[in-house]
Amino acid sequence: MNDLQARTQYEAWLLEAVYDVAGVPVIANLPDQLVYPASGAPPVYTTFVAVKMGGNWRHHFLEAGAPLVFVTSFKLLDMLLEWVLERNGASSTFRFSEKIKSLKKGVTFPPFFDSKPWISDRLVGIYEYLEPLRGTIIHSRHFHTSDGTLCVAKSKSGVVSPEVVINADALRNIAVVAVSSLRYVEGSWVMNAYTEKHLRHTLDQLGHLHGLPSLGQKQPVFLTVRVCLTLSDAVTVDLQRIRDDIARILPGHDVVFDLRIVAVAENGEKAVGYLFPWEELQDKEGQLCKLTADILCFERPLPENFDIQAYRSI
């Protein structure tokens, strides 16, 4: 792992900086997006957009730097797969064709991939598809860019193939897949339910490159759902109602949500917050019913924007 980190640190750093993916697909620390008032009124859904101040240097860089980003993404993927081959006892080689041949024969990937062959299969497919395009960018001039879109043609023995168009979104997805795969393998990122869906969806967006069947992953969305209750010895939350409301508000999406419970005393002088992660909820049907004495481990500070005096209406 130390060898893998050492050989990939520059390329990973560059791609994370260009696309600001050091925190992606790590879930952003957003306010609660879906709030159920204690009055029983319909929930209030609010979307939040992160706005960054200062010059947008990344956009300007990508307008001209798409070839560099492409080559760097390929190199990161190449070093990861080369490391896998070395772990399997394969002889070191600079020939991409030999690496691809060895990978397609079948190799043992690190433990992270044991239950996720859908990742390694698609990484190899993307690697094989991109290799001749990388050769064009490095060794010839059969490519051009326009506003972050890279147009590049395979060229071999004087024969130039039709152009392949890799738009800005696809280029970002290639970089995110390469960085994510590395970070999960070397352990600095930990995959959870949402981040797995995020990677599955990203790989589906690159189906035209890896050529494998779609994983059928809908666009994943993460929410924190807040339910306001009256403080008592027990809490009861209708999970099915939340799921039905989410399906209505965000149709066609695959939603993962954490549940925040805010319980306020009837006199409004005391409030307690609890946060249940998705892993505690995903297999539960119907209602969540718990004694407060049994959920002390889920107690968390109240949200910063919570007004204890007006909790019944927010």
N, C-alpha and C positions, 0 to 999 in steps of 0.2 A: 504493500500500500504506500509506503514511503517513496518507493521508486516511481509509482504511478503519479503521486502528487508532485514529485520533483519534475518529472518530464512534461507535465501538463499545466504547471502553474501559470505560465505566461499567457498561453492561449485562453485558458479559462478566465483569467483576470480580464483580458481584453474584451471577450464576449460579454462577460457580466457587466463591464463598465459601459460598453456601447449600448446594450439593450436594457441596462438597469435591472438585470434578473438576479441580482444577489439575494433579493427577497421574493423571487418568483420561482416556483409556485407556492412559496410560503404565504399563508393567508394574511392579508393586510389587517392592520388593527383599526377597523372601522367601527363607528358607533352602531348600536343595534338598529337593524334595518326594518324589522317587522315587530311592531309593538301592539300587544293586546291590553287595553285598559282594564282596570279592575271593575269597571261598571258593566262589563260584558258587551260593550259596543264593538262593532267590527274593527278589525285590526287596521293600523296605519302603516302603510309601506312607504319607505323613503329610500331613494337611491343616493349614493354619495360618489362624487368624482374627485379623485386626487389631483390637485393642481400644484405644479412645481414652479417656483419662482426662478427668475434668471433666464439667460439665453438658452435656447434649445439647441445645444451644440450637437446632440446626437443626430437629429434630423439632418442637419447640414453635413455632418460627417458621412452619413449613410447615402446621401445623394451622390457622393463621389467615391465613397469607400466600400461599396457593395462587393467588388471583386476581392478586396482584402478580407472582408467579413466571411465571404464564401470560402476562401482558401483556408482561413484560420479555423472555421468550423470543421472543414474536412480534415485538417491536420489534427485537431483535437480528437475527432472520431477515429482517425487512423492510429493515433498513439494509444487510445483505449483498446482498440481491437488488436493492435500489435502486442500490447501487454498481455491480453488474453491468450494469444497464440504462444507467447513465450512461457506462460504458465502451463501450457499444454506440451511444452518440450519442443515446439517447432523451431527450426533453424531461423536465425535472423536473416531477413532479406529486405532489400529496398524495392523489389518488384511488386507492384500492387497486384498484378495478375496472380502471382503465386500466393499472396496473402488471401486474396478472395477465394482461390481454389481450396486452400486449406480450411478456411472458415466454412465453406459450403460442404466440405467433406463431413463436418461435424466436430465440434470441440466442446470441451466442458467449460462453461462460463462460471464466473464467481457465484457464491451462494445467493446473492441478491436476486439473480435471474432464475433460480431453481423453480419457483412457482410462477414465473413470468416470462415464459419463452416468447410471448408476443412482443416483448421489447427487443430481445436479442435478434430474433428473426428479422424484424424490421430495421434494426440498426445495420445488419449485414446487407439487406436489400438497398437501403439508402446509400451505403458506402459503395456498393458495386455500381449503382446508377451514376453517382456523382464523380467517380474516379476519372473517366475520360474528360469530363467537363473541367475538372481541376487541371488536367494536363493542358487543355486549350488555354486556360488563363495564364498558366505558368510559362508555356512554351510558344504560344502564338498569339495573334491579335484578332481572333475570330470571336470577339465579344464586345459588347458596349453596354452602357448603363443609362438609365433615364429615371430621375426622381426615385431612386432606390430600387428600381427594377433592373435585374441583371438578365441580359440576353446573351446566351453563349451557345456555340455550336461545337459538336464533336468534330475533331479533325484528326485524321490518321492517314499517313502515306499520301498526302496531297489531296485526299478526299474530304470535303467539308459537308457534314450532314446538316439538315434543317436546324434552325435555331431552337433552343429550349429556353422558355421564358420562366424565370424565377422571380416572382414579384416580391415586394417588400415583406408581406406577411409570411410567405413561404420561406424567405431567407431567415426571418426571425425564428420561425418554427424549427428550421434546421439547427440553428444555434442553440435554441432552448433545449431541444432533444439531446444534442451533444453535451451541453453543460449539465443538464439534469442527470443523464445517464452516469456521467463521471461522478457527480456529487453523491448520488445514491450508492454507487459502488464503493467509493472511498469513505462513505459514512458521515460526511459533513451535513448532508440532508437526510431526513428520515421520512419515508413515504407513509402517508395515512390515506384514509378513504378519499378525501378531496384531491390530494396531490396525485394519487393514482389515476383518478378520472381525468385530471388535467393532462397527464402525460398520454393517456389513451386517446383523448380527443385531439391532442397535438399530432400524434402519429397518424390518426385518421385524416388529418388535413394534408398529410404528406403521402397519401396513398398513390398519387401519380408518380411518385419517385420510388417507393419501395415495391410497388406492384402487388402487394398482398391484400387479401380481403379486408374490408372495413371491420373494425371492432364494434361498430354500432354505438359508439359513445356520443351521447348528446352533449351539448355545451354545458359544462359543469358550472355551478354557481354556489358560492358559500354565503350563508346568512347567519346572523345571530338573532334569534327570536326572543323577544322579551315578553313575559307574561306577568302581569301585576295581580297580586292576590292579597287577601286580608290575612294577616299573620295569625296562625293557629298552630295546633299541635301536629298538623298534617298538611301536605300540599297535594292537590289533584289538578292535573293538566290534561286536557283533551288533545292527545297527539294526532288523532285522526283528523280533527278539525284543522289543526295546523297544516297537515299534509294536504288536505283538500284546498285550503286557502292558498297555499303555495302553488299548487297545480293550476289554480285559477289565475293567480297573479303572474306566474312565470311559466306559461305553457311551453312545452317543447324543450325544457331545460332539465338537467339532472341536478337537483338541489340537495346539498348537504347543509345541515344547520346544527348549531349549538343552541341549547335552550338556557336562557337566563330567567330565573324566577326572582321577582322582587316582592317580598311579603312585607306589608306595612300594617302596623297596629291600628286598630279602629280609631284611636285617639290621635293618630298621626305623629306620635312622639318617638316611634321606633320603627326602623326598617332593616330587613336582613336580605342579603342577596345570595343566590346560589347559581352556579354555572355547571350545566351538564354537557359534557362534550358529546359529539355525534356518536362516538363509539358506544356510549351508554344508551343511546336511543334507537339506533338503526334497526335493531331486531325486535323492538317493543311494539306491540299492537295496542290499539284502543287508547286507554288512559294510563298516564303515569301517576301512581298513587304511592306516596311515601310519607312515613312519619318524619317529622323534622329531626328527631333524635337520631335517625338513621342516615341523614344526608349531611351531617356536619362536615364531612370531608370535601363536599362540593361548595362550601360557603366561600364567597368571594366578596371583595369590596363592591359597593354600589357604583353604578355607572356615573361618570362625572356630570352628565346632563340630566340626572334624575332629580326632580323637584318633589320632595316628600310632601309638601303642602298641596300640590296639585296632582298627586299620583293617580287619582281616580279618573282623570280626563286626558292623560297623555298616553 
